[in-house]
Amino acid sequence: MIHEESYEQQWKRIVDRVHLVFSEVHRSCLDDQAQAQKELKDWLRGVMSKVHKVKVLRTWVRTPLCIEARPVIPSSIHPRDLNLD
């Protein structure tokens, strides 16, 4: 039984294919990143061109803002276990 191709040639062919795949993935990622940056810039330009149409309402609050602790503290922690000093 005689191999027509040596293992070195097969290995070189595999290495070349891996390099080709990685370079295509890299190129695809860079293209997608460039496209996403372009879309973001276009969106920001659209927002900035319409910002003068936004009406800002200012209201005065007589009481300070209050944050309720129930959604912040997990249910597995009981308040008496907390050191609040």
VENLIN-V430797 format. One record per pair of residues at least 6 apart in sequence whose C-alpha atoms are under 7 Angstrom apart, sorted by the first residue. I is the first residue (numbers start at 1). J is the second residue. Records with the same first field share a line. If there is no record, write none. Layout:
BEGIN
I=J  J
END
This chain:
BEGIN
none
END
